[in-house]
Structure formats: C-alpha cells, structure tokens
C-alpha cells in the first residue's frame, strides 16, 4: 500500500523580510565620506594657514629689527659733530667770518 501524501502548502500572509534599499545606503555612505573629506581638507587648510601666518610674523619681526637698526644708523649719521667734521675735511668748508653772516629780518 502506498500512501500518497498530498503536497503541503504553507502560506504566510503579511510577512516580509526587510531588505535595505541599496541605493539609499550608498548615498548615505557617499555623503558621510564627502563630509569626512571636507573636514580633513579644512583642517589641512587651517594648518597650512597657521604655518603661513607664523612665517609672516617672523618676517615682520625681522623687518621691525631692520627698522630699529636703520633708525639708530640715521641718528648716528645725522649728528651735528659728524656732519661738521665731514664738511671741513671732505668739502673744505670753514666757519664763516663775522662779516660773512648777514641777518635778514
């Protein structure tokens, strides 16, 4: 005797396996990657600007030192005693006699 089994059909209603939508996941990953790259780029740019500022501040200090040195040199070169000595020695000038000085009023 052979028994014949009738095929069993299982029917499940209102059941679905959640499958994430792949394009939405890829878009989210892409956005997160772009935001991360933007953050890294901005930090690198900020660091480069800090290096540039530091270099410019160093140049400013150097130029300020040069200005101080040039002011000291100007003060030294414009002394009356030095100018009178150069005028007598190099240009052959001499002190005017009392008759050479004329006062204009």
Residue pairs with C-beta under 8 A, 6 or more apart in sequence:
76 82
87 93
88 94
